[in-house]
Amino acid sequence: DRIYEGWFMPPSRFHFSLLMLTLQEKEAIKKATDTLKGLQAPIKALIDKTDFQLKVKGVGHFTMGRGGQSKVLYADVQKDDNYTLLESITD
């Protein structure tokens, strides 16, 4: 099996997805955007004040999009105290 460089996104696009939403109405998109913007400060404060670390464990993949065009590789996050703290902020 060959590995092609074109399969990978550039490092500048690396990110953690906290959740995936299917939003079709403009009002729902605006509400989600405003909510996520409101979470930026509490999450930044949490990370700045503590030795916050998310531990990655396990790898999986899925395909999405029309005709399975987008293939996504993901890593699961260990459900520890830091995960619980982040989860409590986003609830």
The 8 nearest C-alpha neighbors of each residue, nearest first, counted from 0:
[[1, 2, 3, 6, 4, 5, 7, 70],
 [0, 2, 3, 4, 6, 5, 7, 70],
 [3, 1, 4, 0, 6, 5, 7, 8],
 [2, 4, 5, 6, 1, 7, 0, 8],
 [3, 5, 6, 7, 2, 8, 9, 1],
 [6, 4, 3, 7, 8, 2, 9, 1],
 [7, 5, 4, 3, 8, 2, 70, 9],
 [8, 6, 5, 4, 9, 3, 10, 2],
 [7, 9, 12, 10, 6, 13, 5, 11],
 [8, 10, 11, 12, 7, 13, 5, 4],
 [11, 9, 13, 12, 8, 7, 14, 4],
 [10, 12, 9, 13, 8, 14, 7, 15],
 [13, 11, 10, 9, 8, 14, 7, 15],
 [14, 12, 10, 11, 15, 9, 8, 16],
 [15, 13, 12, 16, 11, 10, 17, 73],
 [14, 16, 17, 13, 18, 73, 74, 12],
 [15, 17, 18, 14, 19, 73, 13, 74],
 [18, 16, 15, 19, 89, 86, 14, 85],
 [17, 19, 16, 20, 15, 89, 21, 35],
 [18, 20, 21, 17, 16, 22, 15, 31],
 [21, 19, 22, 18, 31, 28, 23, 27],
 [20, 22, 23, 19, 28, 27, 24, 18],
 [23, 21, 28, 20, 24, 27, 25, 31],
 [22, 24, 25, 21, 27, 28, 26, 20],
 [23, 25, 27, 26, 22, 28, 29, 21],
 [26, 24, 28, 27, 29, 23, 22, 30],
 [25, 27, 29, 28, 24, 30, 31, 23],
 [28, 26, 30, 24, 29, 25, 22, 31],
 [27, 29, 25, 31, 26, 30, 22, 32],
 [30, 28, 32, 26, 27, 31, 33, 25],
 [29, 31, 27, 33, 32, 28, 34, 26],
 [32, 30, 34, 28, 29, 33, 27, 35],
 [33, 31, 29, 35, 34, 30, 28, 36],
 [32, 34, 36, 30, 31, 35, 29, 37],
 [35, 33, 37, 31, 32, 36, 30, 38],
 [34, 36, 38, 32, 37, 33, 31, 39],
 [35, 37, 33, 39, 38, 34, 32, 40],
 [36, 38, 34, 35, 39, 33, 40, 41],
 [39, 37, 35, 36, 41, 40, 42, 34],
 [38, 40, 42, 36, 37, 41, 43, 35],
 [39, 41, 43, 42, 38, 44, 37, 36],
 [42, 40, 44, 43, 38, 39, 45, 88],
 [41, 43, 45, 39, 44, 40, 38, 46],
 [42, 44, 40, 46, 45, 41, 47, 39],
 [45, 43, 41, 47, 42, 46, 48, 40],
 [46, 44, 42, 48, 43, 47, 41, 49],
 [45, 47, 43, 51, 44, 48, 49, 42],
 [46, 48, 44, 45, 49, 43, 50, 51],
 [49, 47, 45, 46, 44, 50, 51, 43],
 [50, 48, 51, 46, 47, 45, 44, 52],
 [49, 51, 52, 46, 48, 47, 45, 81],
 [52, 50, 49, 46, 81, 53, 45, 47],
 [53, 51, 54, 50, 81, 46, 82, 49],
 [52, 54, 55, 81, 82, 76, 51, 77],
 [55, 53, 77, 76, 52, 56, 79, 78],
 [54, 56, 76, 75, 77, 74, 53, 57],
 [57, 55, 75, 76, 77, 74, 54, 58],
 [56, 58, 75, 74, 59, 55, 76, 73],
 [57, 59, 74, 73, 75, 56, 60, 72],
 [60, 58, 73, 72, 74, 57, 61, 75],
 [59, 61, 72, 71, 73, 62, 58, 70],
 [62, 60, 71, 70, 63, 72, 59, 73],
 [61, 63, 70, 67, 69, 71, 60, 64],
 [64, 62, 67, 69, 70, 68, 61, 65],
 [65, 63, 67, 68, 69, 66, 62, 70],
 [64, 66, 67, 68, 63, 69, 62, 70],
 [65, 67, 68, 64, 63, 69, 62, 70],
 [68, 66, 63, 64, 62, 65, 69, 70],
 [67, 69, 66, 64, 65, 70, 63, 62],
 [70, 68, 63, 67, 62, 64, 71, 65],
 [69, 71, 62, 61, 63, 68, 72, 67],
 [70, 72, 61, 60, 62, 73, 69, 63],
 [73, 71, 60, 59, 61, 70, 74, 58],
 [72, 74, 59, 58, 60, 71, 75, 61],
 [75, 73, 58, 57, 55, 56, 59, 76],
 [74, 76, 56, 57, 55, 58, 77, 73],
 [77, 75, 55, 56, 54, 78, 74, 53],
 [76, 78, 54, 79, 55, 56, 75, 53],
 [77, 79, 82, 76, 83, 80, 81, 54],
 [78, 80, 82, 81, 77, 83, 53, 54],
 [81, 79, 83, 82, 84, 78, 85, 77],
 [82, 80, 84, 83, 79, 85, 51, 53],
 [81, 83, 85, 79, 84, 80, 78, 86],
 [82, 84, 86, 80, 81, 85, 87, 79],
 [85, 83, 81, 87, 86, 82, 80, 88],
 [86, 84, 82, 88, 87, 83, 81, 89],
 [85, 87, 83, 89, 84, 88, 82, 90],
 [86, 88, 84, 90, 85, 89, 83, 82],
 [89, 87, 85, 86, 90, 84, 42, 41],
 [88, 90, 86, 87, 85, 38, 35, 84],
 [89, 87, 88, 86, 85, 84, 83, 38]]
